[in-house]
Structures are given as C-alpha cells and as structure tokens.
Amino acid sequence: MDALAMALHTVLYSNSFAEVVIKNADMGGDCDTVGAIAGQIAGAIYGIDSYMLHLYSQMDDCKKERYEVFLKAFKLA
C-alpha cells in the first residue's frame, strides 16, 4: 500500500516522465518498487516520447540487439 501511495504522489507532483523517474530514483528506500509502479502510471499518462526511447537505447538488452518485443509494442501503440 505504501508503494502505491508514494508512486501516486510522485506522479501527481510531476510534469513529465523524466521528472517522475528522477524523483523516484532519488527517493531511496524501496525506490525500485515505487519506481516500477510510478513508471507504469507515468507511461500511461505521458506516453512514449523521445526521452523514453533514449532510456531504452541505453539499456544493455538494446546494445545486444534483443529489443524486438519493445519495437513491436511501440508500433502497436
């Protein structure tokens, strides 16, 4: 319950996906769970933008060319 409340709080008081990510990363504690919840909510609100695509391109899986599922999901959206 606390993770959901904290995630909703960070999304409510943010203006972009990047701001949500930064607030959750700086939070400490159980920031991975809160960040996962807040990231899903922020993604639903703000959608996929160039910043999110940049974050995905920095991931290890993208460097190993295993991001076909993400690209298919992006095309469907």
PDB file of N, CA, C and O in Angstrom:
ATOM      1  N   MET A   1       0.813  -1.193   0.000  1.00  0.00           N
ATOM      2  CA  MET A   1       0.000   0.000   0.000  1.00  0.00           C
ATOM      3  C   MET A   1       0.858   1.259   0.000  1.00  0.00           C
ATOM      4  O   MET A   1       0.554   2.224  -0.700  1.00  0.00           O
ATOM      5  N   ASP A   2       1.927   1.247   0.783  1.00  0.00           N
ATOM      6  CA  ASP A   2       2.781   2.427   0.850  1.00  0.00           C
ATOM      7  C   ASP A   2       3.439   2.718  -0.495  1.00  0.00           C
ATOM      8  O   ASP A   2       3.578   3.878  -0.884  1.00  0.00           O
ATOM      9  N   ALA A   3       3.842   1.666  -1.203  1.00  0.00           N
ATOM     10  CA  ALA A   3       4.496   1.862  -2.503  1.00  0.00           C
ATOM     11  C   ALA A   3       3.537   2.519  -3.488  1.00  0.00           C
ATOM     12  O   ALA A   3       3.933   3.415  -4.235  1.00  0.00           O
ATOM     13  N   LEU A   4       2.298   2.088  -3.496  1.00  0.00           N
ATOM     14  CA  LEU A   4       1.306   2.684  -4.390  1.00  0.00           C
ATOM     15  C   LEU A   4       1.058   4.140  -4.031  1.00  0.00           C
ATOM     16  O   LEU A   4       0.973   4.994  -4.914  1.00  0.00           O
ATOM     17  N   ALA A   5       0.943   4.424  -2.754  1.00  0.00           N
ATOM     18  CA  ALA A   5       0.719   5.808  -2.316  1.00  0.00           C
ATOM     19  C   ALA A   5       1.889   6.705  -2.707  1.00  0.00           C
ATOM     20  O   ALA A   5       1.692   7.830  -3.167  1.00  0.00           O
ATOM     21  N   MET A   6       3.092   6.205  -2.523  1.00  0.00           N
ATOM     22  CA  MET A   6       4.273   7.005  -2.881  1.00  0.00           C
ATOM     23  C   MET A   6       4.358   7.198  -4.397  1.00  0.00           C
ATOM     24  O   MET A   6       4.730   8.273  -4.867  1.00  0.00           O
ATOM     25  N   ALA A   7       4.015   6.163  -5.154  1.00  0.00           N
ATOM     26  CA  ALA A   7       4.045   6.273  -6.617  1.00  0.00           C
ATOM     27  C   ALA A   7       3.019   7.295  -7.103  1.00  0.00           C
ATOM     28  O   ALA A   7       3.326   8.128  -7.955  1.00  0.00           O
ATOM     29  N   LEU A   8       1.821   7.231  -6.570  1.00  0.00           N
ATOM     30  CA  LEU A   8       0.792   8.196  -6.955  1.00  0.00           C
ATOM     31  C   LEU A   8       1.204   9.622  -6.592  1.00  0.00           C
ATOM     32  O   LEU A   8       0.933  10.561  -7.341  1.00  0.00           O
ATOM     33  N   HIS A   9       1.852   9.777  -5.453  1.00  0.00           N
ATOM     34  CA  HIS A   9       2.313  11.101  -5.028  1.00  0.00           C
ATOM     35  C   HIS A   9       3.349  11.662  -6.006  1.00  0.00           C
ATOM     36  O   HIS A   9       3.262  12.826  -6.398  1.00  0.00           O
ATOM     37  N   THR A  10       4.330  10.842  -6.400  1.00  0.00           N
ATOM     38  CA  THR A  10       5.366  11.354  -7.304  1.00  0.00           C
ATOM     39  C   THR A  10       4.803  11.657  -8.684  1.00  0.00           C
ATOM     40  O   THR A  10       5.241  12.607  -9.334  1.00  0.00           O
ATOM     41  N   VAL A  11       3.842  10.869  -9.137  1.00  0.00           N
ATOM     42  CA  VAL A  11       3.235  11.143 -10.445  1.00  0.00           C
ATOM     43  C   VAL A  11       2.382  12.400 -10.375  1.00  0.00           C
ATOM     44  O   VAL A  11       2.401  13.215 -11.297  1.00  0.00           O
ATOM     45  N   LEU A  12       1.635  12.565  -9.289  1.00  0.00           N
ATOM     46  CA  LEU A  12       0.755  13.720  -9.141  1.00  0.00           C
ATOM     47  C   LEU A  12       1.540  15.034  -9.124  1.00  0.00           C
ATOM     48  O   LEU A  12       1.092  16.039  -9.675  1.00  0.00           O
ATOM     49  N   TYR A  13       2.712  15.015  -8.489  1.00  0.00           N
ATOM     50  CA  TYR A  13       3.501  16.240  -8.359  1.00  0.00           C
ATOM     51  C   TYR A  13       4.662  16.304  -9.349  1.00  0.00           C
ATOM     52  O   TYR A  13       5.713  16.869  -9.046  1.00  0.00           O
ATOM     53  N   SER A  14       4.470  15.729 -10.518  1.00  0.00           N
ATOM     54  CA  SER A  14       5.466  15.787 -11.588  1.00  0.00           C
ATOM     55  C   SER A  14       4.788  16.237 -12.872  1.00  0.00           C
ATOM     56  O   SER A  14       3.572  16.123 -13.027  1.00  0.00           O
ATOM     57  N   ASN A  15       5.596  16.750 -13.787  1.00  0.00           N
ATOM     58  CA  ASN A  15       5.050  17.256 -15.047  1.00  0.00           C
ATOM     59  C   ASN A  15       5.516  16.483 -16.268  1.00  0.00           C
ATOM     60  O   ASN A  15       5.118  16.805 -17.388  1.00  0.00           O
ATOM     61  N   SER A  16       6.355  15.466 -16.076  1.00  0.00           N
ATOM     62  CA  SER A  16       6.854  14.695 -17.211  1.00  0.00           C
ATOM     63  C   SER A  16       7.325  13.327 -16.730  1.00  0.00           C
ATOM     64  O   SER A  16       7.508  13.099 -15.534  1.00  0.00           O
ATOM     65  N   PHE A  17       7.517  12.429 -17.684  1.00  0.00           N
ATOM     66  CA  PHE A  17       8.021  11.108 -17.356  1.00  0.00           C
ATOM     67  C   PHE A  17       9.413  11.214 -16.735  1.00  0.00           C
ATOM     68  O   PHE A  17       9.714  10.525 -15.760  1.00  0.00           O
ATOM     69  N   ALA A  18      10.252  12.068 -17.294  1.00  0.00           N
ATOM     70  CA  ALA A  18      11.619  12.229 -16.778  1.00  0.00           C
ATOM     71  C   ALA A  18      11.612  12.694 -15.326  1.00  0.00           C
ATOM     72  O   ALA A  18      12.417  12.226 -14.520  1.00  0.00           O
ATOM     73  N   GLU A  19      10.725  13.593 -14.994  1.00  0.00           N
ATOM     74  CA  GLU A  19      10.645  14.094 -13.623  1.00  0.00           C
ATOM     75  C   GLU A  19      10.200  12.989 -12.656  1.00  0.00           C
ATOM     76  O   GLU A  19      10.694  12.908 -11.531  1.00  0.00           O
ATOM     77  N   VAL A  20       9.274  12.147 -13.095  1.00  0.00           N
ATOM     78  CA  VAL A  20       8.839  11.014 -12.271  1.00  0.00           C
ATOM     79  C   VAL A  20      10.002  10.069 -12.019  1.00  0.00           C
ATOM     80  O   VAL A  20      10.212   9.622 -10.892  1.00  0.00           O
ATOM     81  N   VAL A  21      10.757   9.766 -13.066  1.00  0.00           N
ATOM     82  CA  VAL A  21      11.896   8.853 -12.945  1.00  0.00           C
ATOM     83  C   VAL A  21      12.936   9.403 -11.976  1.00  0.00           C
ATOM     84  O   VAL A  21      13.434   8.673 -11.120  1.00  0.00           O
ATOM     85  N   ILE A  22      13.260  10.664 -12.105  1.00  0.00           N
ATOM     86  CA  ILE A  22      14.283  11.272 -11.257  1.00  0.00           C
ATOM     87  C   ILE A  22      13.831  11.325  -9.797  1.00  0.00           C
ATOM     88  O   ILE A  22      14.608  11.014  -8.894  1.00  0.00           O
ATOM     89  N   LYS A  23      12.581  11.715  -9.566  1.00  0.00           N
ATOM     90  CA  LYS A  23      12.076  11.762  -8.193  1.00  0.00           C
ATOM     91  C   LYS A  23      12.130  10.388  -7.533  1.00  0.00           C
ATOM     92  O   LYS A  23      12.505  10.270  -6.367  1.00  0.00           O
ATOM     93  N   ASN A  24      11.758   9.354  -8.278  1.00  0.00           N
ATOM     94  CA  ASN A  24      11.750   8.011  -7.699  1.00  0.00           C
ATOM     95  C   ASN A  24      13.151   7.476  -7.497  1.00  0.00           C
ATOM     96  O   ASN A  24      13.398   6.766  -6.523  1.00  0.00           O
ATOM     97  N   ALA A  25      14.061   7.790  -8.374  1.00  0.00           N
ATOM     98  CA  ALA A  25      15.439   7.331  -8.218  1.00  0.00           C
ATOM     99  C   ALA A  25      16.107   7.996  -7.023  1.00  0.00           C
ATOM    100  O   ALA A  25      16.918   7.372  -6.338  1.00  0.00           O
ATOM    101  N   ASP A  26      15.775   9.245  -6.769  1.00  0.00           N
ATOM    102  CA  ASP A  26      16.367   9.981  -5.655  1.00  0.00           C
ATOM    103  C   ASP A  26      15.717   9.661  -4.311  1.00  0.00           C
ATOM    104  O   ASP A  26      16.224  10.066  -3.266  1.00  0.00           O
ATOM    105  N   MET A  27      14.617   8.949  -4.333  1.00  0.00           N
ATOM    106  CA  MET A  27      13.849   8.709  -3.120  1.00  0.00           C
ATOM    107  C   MET A  27      14.578   7.817  -2.118  1.00  0.00           C
ATOM    108  O   MET A  27      14.502   8.046  -0.911  1.00  0.00           O
ATOM    109  N   GLY A  28      15.279   6.807  -2.614  1.00  0.00           N
ATOM    110  CA  GLY A  28      15.921   5.857  -1.711  1.00  0.00           C
ATOM    111  C   GLY A  28      14.905   4.869  -1.180  1.00  0.00           C
ATOM    112  O   GLY A  28      13.750   4.865  -1.605  1.00  0.00           O
ATOM    113  N   GLY A  29      15.330   4.043  -0.263  1.00  0.00           N
ATOM    114  CA  GLY A  29      14.420   3.058   0.317  1.00  0.00           C
ATOM    115  C   GLY A  29      13.983   2.030  -0.705  1.00  0.00           C
ATOM    116  O   GLY A  29      14.818   1.398  -1.352  1.00  0.00           O
ATOM    117  N   ASP A  30      12.695   1.859  -0.851  1.00  0.00           N
ATOM    118  CA  ASP A  30      12.121   0.881  -1.770  1.00  0.00           C
ATOM    119  C   ASP A  30      11.837   1.530  -3.120  1.00  0.00           C
ATOM    120  O   ASP A  30      10.763   1.345  -3.692  1.00  0.00           O
ATOM    121  N   CYS A  31      12.805   2.291  -3.626  1.00  0.00           N
ATOM    122  CA  CYS A  31      12.570   3.077  -4.834  1.00  0.00           C
ATOM    123  C   CYS A  31      12.401   2.206  -6.082  1.00  0.00           C
ATOM    124  O   CYS A  31      11.837   2.676  -7.071  1.00  0.00           O
ATOM    125  N   ASP A  32      12.870   0.955  -6.070  1.00  0.00           N
ATOM    126  CA  ASP A  32      12.684   0.130  -7.259  1.00  0.00           C
ATOM    127  C   ASP A  32      11.219  -0.264  -7.440  1.00  0.00           C
ATOM    128  O   ASP A  32      10.703  -0.242  -8.557  1.00  0.00           O
ATOM    129  N   THR A  33      10.559  -0.620  -6.360  1.00  0.00           N
ATOM    130  CA  THR A  33       9.141  -0.979  -6.442  1.00  0.00           C
ATOM    131  C   THR A  33       8.292   0.250  -6.738  1.00  0.00           C
ATOM    132  O   THR A  33       7.412   0.213  -7.598  1.00  0.00           O
ATOM    133  N   VAL A  34       8.557   1.323  -6.032  1.00  0.00           N
ATOM    134  CA  VAL A  34       7.811   2.567  -6.251  1.00  0.00           C
ATOM    135  C   VAL A  34       8.056   3.074  -7.666  1.00  0.00           C
ATOM    136  O   VAL A  34       7.131   3.543  -8.328  1.00  0.00           O
ATOM    137  N   GLY A  35       9.298   2.980  -8.130  1.00  0.00           N
ATOM    138  CA  GLY A  35       9.621   3.428  -9.483  1.00  0.00           C
ATOM    139  C   GLY A  35       8.932   2.606 -10.554  1.00  0.00           C
ATOM    140  O   GLY A  35       8.517   3.145 -11.580  1.00  0.00           O
ATOM    141  N   ALA A  36       8.807   1.302 -10.325  1.00  0.00           N
ATOM    142  CA  ALA A  36       8.119   0.453 -11.291  1.00  0.00           C
ATOM    143  C   ALA A  36       6.640   0.830 -11.397  1.00  0.00           C
ATOM    144  O   ALA A  36       6.085   0.900 -12.493  1.00  0.00           O
ATOM    145  N   ILE A  37       6.017   1.067 -10.261  1.00  0.00           N
ATOM    146  CA  ILE A  37       4.604   1.447 -10.257  1.00  0.00           C
ATOM    147  C   ILE A  37       4.423   2.834 -10.874  1.00  0.00           C
ATOM    148  O   ILE A  37       3.561   3.035 -11.730  1.00  0.00           O
ATOM    149  N   ALA A  38       5.241   3.779 -10.433  1.00  0.00           N
ATOM    150  CA  ALA A  38       5.126   5.150 -10.937  1.00  0.00           C
ATOM    151  C   ALA A  38       5.465   5.216 -12.422  1.00  0.00           C
ATOM    152  O   ALA A  38       4.847   5.979 -13.165  1.00  0.00           O
ATOM    153  N   GLY A  39       6.441   4.424 -12.858  1.00  0.00           N
ATOM    154  CA  GLY A  39       6.800   4.410 -14.274  1.00  0.00           C
ATOM    155  C   GLY A  39       5.669   3.920 -15.153  1.00  0.00           C
ATOM    156  O   GLY A  39       5.469   4.433 -16.254  1.00  0.00           O
ATOM    157  N   GLN A  40       4.927   2.935 -14.679  1.00  0.00           N
ATOM    158  CA  GLN A  40       3.785   2.438 -15.448  1.00  0.00           C
ATOM    159  C   GLN A  40       2.679   3.485 -15.525  1.00  0.00           C
ATOM    160  O   GLN A  40       2.070   3.684 -16.576  1.00  0.00           O
ATOM    161  N   ILE A  41       2.429   4.144 -14.411  1.00  0.00           N
ATOM    162  CA  ILE A  41       1.392   5.176 -14.398  1.00  0.00           C
ATOM    163  C   ILE A  41       1.804   6.357 -15.270  1.00  0.00           C
ATOM    164  O   ILE A  41       1.005   6.856 -16.063  1.00  0.00           O
ATOM    165  N   ALA A  42       3.050   6.802 -15.124  1.00  0.00           N
ATOM    166  CA  ALA A  42       3.542   7.936 -15.920  1.00  0.00           C
ATOM    167  C   ALA A  42       3.579   7.581 -17.400  1.00  0.00           C
ATOM    168  O   ALA A  42       3.284   8.425 -18.245  1.00  0.00           O
ATOM    169  N   GLY A  43       3.938   6.343 -17.723  1.00  0.00           N
ATOM    170  CA  GLY A  43       3.933   5.915 -19.125  1.00  0.00           C
ATOM    171  C   GLY A  43       2.538   5.960 -19.715  1.00  0.00           C
ATOM    172  O   GLY A  43       2.365   6.328 -20.876  1.00  0.00           O
ATOM    173  N   ALA A  44       1.534   5.585 -18.920  1.00  0.00           N
ATOM    174  CA  ALA A  44       0.157   5.645 -19.398  1.00  0.00           C
ATOM    175  C   ALA A  44      -0.315   7.086 -19.586  1.00  0.00           C
ATOM    176  O   ALA A  44      -1.108   7.374 -20.482  1.00  0.00           O
ATOM    177  N   ILE A  45       0.177   7.985 -18.737  1.00  0.00           N
ATOM    178  CA  ILE A  45      -0.237   9.383 -18.833  1.00  0.00           C
ATOM    179  C   ILE A  45       0.501  10.117 -19.946  1.00  0.00           C
ATOM    180  O   ILE A  45      -0.123  10.774 -20.779  1.00  0.00           O
ATOM    181  N   TYR A  46       1.835  10.005 -19.962  1.00  0.00           N
ATOM    182  CA  TYR A  46       2.650  10.797 -20.873  1.00  0.00           C
ATOM    183  C   TYR A  46       2.976  10.091 -22.178  1.00  0.00           C
ATOM    184  O   TYR A  46       3.398  10.740 -23.136  1.00  0.00           O
ATOM    185  N   GLY A  47       2.790   8.769 -22.241  1.00  0.00           N
ATOM    186  CA  GLY A  47       3.084   8.020 -23.460  1.00  0.00           C
ATOM    187  C   GLY A  47       4.575   7.872 -23.710  1.00  0.00           C
ATOM    188  O   GLY A  47       5.403   8.198 -22.860  1.00  0.00           O
ATOM    189  N   ILE A  48       4.894   7.370 -24.897  1.00  0.00           N
ATOM    190  CA  ILE A  48       6.291   7.171 -25.263  1.00  0.00           C
ATOM    191  C   ILE A  48       6.788   8.426 -25.972  1.00  0.00           C
ATOM    192  O   ILE A  48       6.218   8.851 -26.976  1.00  0.00           O
ATOM    193  N   ASP A  49       7.848   9.006 -25.442  1.00  0.00           N
ATOM    194  CA  ASP A  49       8.441  10.184 -26.070  1.00  0.00           C
ATOM    195  C   ASP A  49       9.909   9.919 -26.367  1.00  0.00           C
ATOM    196  O   ASP A  49      10.407   8.820 -26.122  1.00  0.00           O
ATOM    197  N   SER A  50      10.587  10.902 -26.883  1.00  0.00           N
ATOM    198  CA  SER A  50      11.989  10.715 -27.282  1.00  0.00           C
ATOM    199  C   SER A  50      12.883  10.423 -26.079  1.00  0.00           C
ATOM    200  O   SER A  50      13.877   9.709 -26.212  1.00  0.00           O
ATOM    201  N   TYR A  51      12.547  10.961 -24.914  1.00  0.00           N
ATOM    202  CA  TYR A  51      13.348  10.686 -23.719  1.00  0.00           C
ATOM    203  C   TYR A  51      13.265   9.216 -23.329  1.00  0.00           C
ATOM    204  O   TYR A  51      14.279   8.604 -22.995  1.00  0.00           O
ATOM    205  N   MET A  52      12.056   8.644 -23.369  1.00  0.00           N
ATOM    206  CA  MET A  52      11.898   7.234 -23.049  1.00  0.00           C
ATOM    207  C   MET A  52      12.644   6.363 -24.058  1.00  0.00           C
ATOM    208  O   MET A  52      13.276   5.378 -23.673  1.00  0.00           O
ATOM    209  N   LEU A  53      12.580   6.709 -25.330  1.00  0.00           N
ATOM    210  CA  LEU A  53      13.310   5.948 -26.341  1.00  0.00           C
ATOM    211  C   LEU A  53      14.809   6.024 -26.096  1.00  0.00           C
ATOM    212  O   LEU A  53      15.527   5.048 -26.317  1.00  0.00           O
ATOM    213  N   HIS A  54      15.282   7.170 -25.645  1.00  0.00           N
ATOM    214  CA  HIS A  54      16.704   7.314 -25.314  1.00  0.00           C
ATOM    215  C   HIS A  54      17.073   6.423 -24.137  1.00  0.00           C
ATOM    216  O   HIS A  54      18.129   5.790 -24.145  1.00  0.00           O
ATOM    217  N   LEU A  55      16.212   6.370 -23.125  1.00  0.00           N
ATOM    218  CA  LEU A  55      16.470   5.491 -21.987  1.00  0.00           C
ATOM    219  C   LEU A  55      16.538   4.033 -22.422  1.00  0.00           C
ATOM    220  O   LEU A  55      17.421   3.292 -21.988  1.00  0.00           O
ATOM    221  N   TYR A  56      15.616   3.623 -23.271  1.00  0.00           N
ATOM    222  CA  TYR A  56      15.630   2.240 -23.750  1.00  0.00           C
ATOM    223  C   TYR A  56      16.872   1.941 -24.573  1.00  0.00           C
ATOM    224  O   TYR A  56      17.399   0.830 -24.520  1.00  0.00           O
ATOM    225  N   SER A  57      17.344   2.919 -25.332  1.00  0.00           N
ATOM    226  CA  SER A  57      18.531   2.684 -26.160  1.00  0.00           C
ATOM    227  C   SER A  57      19.791   2.516 -25.323  1.00  0.00           C
ATOM    228  O   SER A  57      20.778   1.949 -25.793  1.00  0.00           O
ATOM    229  N   GLN A  58      19.766   3.005 -24.080  1.00  0.00           N
ATOM    230  CA  GLN A  58      20.914   2.882 -23.201  1.00  0.00           C
ATOM    231  C   GLN A  58      20.938   1.559 -22.444  1.00  0.00           C
ATOM    232  O   GLN A  58      21.927   1.230 -21.791  1.00  0.00           O
ATOM    233  N   MET A  59      19.859   0.812 -22.533  1.00  0.00           N
ATOM    234  CA  MET A  59      19.772  -0.452 -21.800  1.00  0.00           C
ATOM    235  C   MET A  59      20.674  -1.505 -22.431  1.00  0.00           C
ATOM    236  O   MET A  59      20.946  -1.472 -23.631  1.00  0.00           O
ATOM    237  N   ASP A  60      21.124  -2.422 -21.617  1.00  0.00           N
ATOM    238  CA  ASP A  60      22.028  -3.481 -22.061  1.00  0.00           C
ATOM    239  C   ASP A  60      21.395  -4.354 -23.132  1.00  0.00           C
ATOM    240  O   ASP A  60      22.075  -4.753 -24.078  1.00  0.00           O
ATOM    241  N   ASP A  61      20.109  -4.660 -23.004  1.00  0.00           N
ATOM    242  CA  ASP A  61      19.447  -5.506 -23.989  1.00  0.00           C
ATOM    243  C   ASP A  61      19.449  -4.854 -25.369  1.00  0.00           C
ATOM    244  O   ASP A  61      19.577  -5.544 -26.380  1.00  0.00           O
ATOM    245  N   CYS A  62      19.306  -3.530 -25.415  1.00  0.00           N
ATOM    246  CA  CYS A  62      19.318  -2.856 -26.709  1.00  0.00           C
ATOM    247  C   CYS A  62      20.690  -2.937 -27.349  1.00  0.00           C
ATOM    248  O   CYS A  62      20.807  -3.047 -28.569  1.00  0.00           O
ATOM    249  N   LYS A  63      21.728  -2.882 -26.527  1.00  0.00           N
ATOM    250  CA  LYS A  63      23.074  -2.980 -27.068  1.00  0.00           C
ATOM    251  C   LYS A  63      23.342  -4.373 -27.619  1.00  0.00           C
ATOM    252  O   LYS A  63      24.174  -4.543 -28.510  1.00  0.00           O
ATOM    253  N   LYS A  64      22.637  -5.368 -27.089  1.00  0.00           N
ATOM    254  CA  LYS A  64      22.806  -6.735 -27.560  1.00  0.00           C
ATOM    255  C   LYS A  64      21.771  -7.098 -28.617  1.00  0.00           C
ATOM    256  O   LYS A  64      21.647  -8.262 -28.995  1.00  0.00           O
ATOM    257  N   GLU A  65      21.026  -6.101 -29.094  1.00  0.00           N
ATOM    258  CA  GLU A  65      20.036  -6.251 -30.160  1.00  0.00           C
ATOM    259  C   GLU A  65      18.932  -7.243 -29.802  1.00  0.00           C
ATOM    260  O   GLU A  65      18.550  -8.071 -30.629  1.00  0.00           O
ATOM    261  N   ARG A  66      18.417  -7.162 -28.570  1.00  0.00           N
ATOM    262  CA  ARG A  66      17.308  -8.011 -28.152  1.00  0.00           C
ATOM    263  C   ARG A  66      16.116  -7.144 -27.764  1.00  0.00           C
ATOM    264  O   ARG A  66      15.519  -7.359 -26.709  1.00  0.00           O
ATOM    265  N   TYR A  67      15.768  -6.195 -28.575  1.00  0.00           N
ATOM    266  CA  TYR A  67      14.680  -5.287 -28.233  1.00  0.00           C
ATOM    267  C   TYR A  67      13.542  -5.350 -29.237  1.00  0.00           C
ATOM    268  O   TYR A  67      12.787  -4.388 -29.377  1.00  0.00           O
ATOM    269  N   GLU A  68      13.408  -6.473 -29.940  1.00  0.00           N
ATOM    270  CA  GLU A  68      12.355  -6.618 -30.932  1.00  0.00           C
ATOM    271  C   GLU A  68      10.967  -6.500 -30.319  1.00  0.00           C
ATOM    272  O   GLU A  68      10.070  -5.916 -30.928  1.00  0.00           O
ATOM    273  N   VAL A  69      10.777  -7.049 -29.116  1.00  0.00           N
ATOM    274  CA  VAL A  69       9.479  -7.006 -28.464  1.00  0.00           C
ATOM    275  C   VAL A  69       9.080  -5.563 -28.171  1.00  0.00           C
ATOM    276  O   VAL A  69       7.926  -5.181 -28.369  1.00  0.00           O
ATOM    277  N   PHE A  70      10.039  -4.759 -27.698  1.00  0.00           N
ATOM    278  CA  PHE A  70       9.736  -3.351 -27.432  1.00  0.00           C
ATOM    279  C   PHE A  70       9.344  -2.631 -28.718  1.00  0.00           C
ATOM    280  O   PHE A  70       8.383  -1.861 -28.726  1.00  0.00           O
ATOM    281  N   LEU A  71      10.066  -2.870 -29.789  1.00  0.00           N
ATOM    282  CA  LEU A  71       9.761  -2.198 -31.048  1.00  0.00           C
ATOM    283  C   LEU A  71       8.388  -2.613 -31.588  1.00  0.00           C
ATOM    284  O   LEU A  71       7.661  -1.782 -32.131  1.00  0.00           O
ATOM    285  N   LYS A  72       8.035  -3.880 -31.442  1.00  0.00           N
ATOM    286  CA  LYS A  72       6.711  -4.330 -31.875  1.00  0.00           C
ATOM    287  C   LYS A  72       5.618  -3.658 -31.042  1.00  0.00           C
ATOM    288  O   LYS A  72       4.592  -3.243 -31.581  1.00  0.00           O
ATOM    289  N   ALA A  73       5.837  -3.552 -29.736  1.00  0.00           N
ATOM    290  CA  ALA A  73       4.864  -2.890 -28.867  1.00  0.00           C
ATOM    291  C   ALA A  73       4.752  -1.408 -29.219  1.00  0.00           C
ATOM    292  O   ALA A  73       3.659  -0.841 -29.195  1.00  0.00           O
ATOM    293  N   PHE A  74       5.874  -0.787 -29.541  1.00  0.00           N
ATOM    294  CA  PHE A  74       5.861   0.620 -29.931  1.00  0.00           C
ATOM    295  C   PHE A  74       5.060   0.823 -31.207  1.00  0.00           C
ATOM    296  O   PHE A  74       4.303   1.787 -31.321  1.00  0.00           O
ATOM    297  N   LYS A  75       5.225  -0.085 -32.173  1.00  0.00           N
ATOM    298  CA  LYS A  75       4.490   0.021 -33.432  1.00  0.00           C
ATOM    299  C   LYS A  75       2.992  -0.180 -33.205  1.00  0.00           C
ATOM    300  O   LYS A  75       2.174   0.463 -33.862  1.00  0.00           O
ATOM    301  N   LEU A  76       2.632  -1.065 -32.282  1.00  0.00           N
ATOM    302  CA  LEU A  76       1.212  -1.277 -31.978  1.00  0.00           C
ATOM    303  C   LEU A  76       0.576  -0.073 -31.318  1.00  0.00           C
ATOM    304  O   LEU A  76      -0.606   0.203 -31.520  1.00  0.00           O
ATOM    305  N   ALA A  77       1.369   0.653 -30.518  1.00  0.00           N
ATOM    306  CA  ALA A  77       0.829   1.829 -29.829  1.00  0.00           C
ATOM    307  C   ALA A  77       0.654   2.931 -30.821  1.00  0.00           C
ATOM    308  O   ALA A  77       0.210   4.021 -30.462  1.00  0.00           O
TER     309      ALA A  77
END
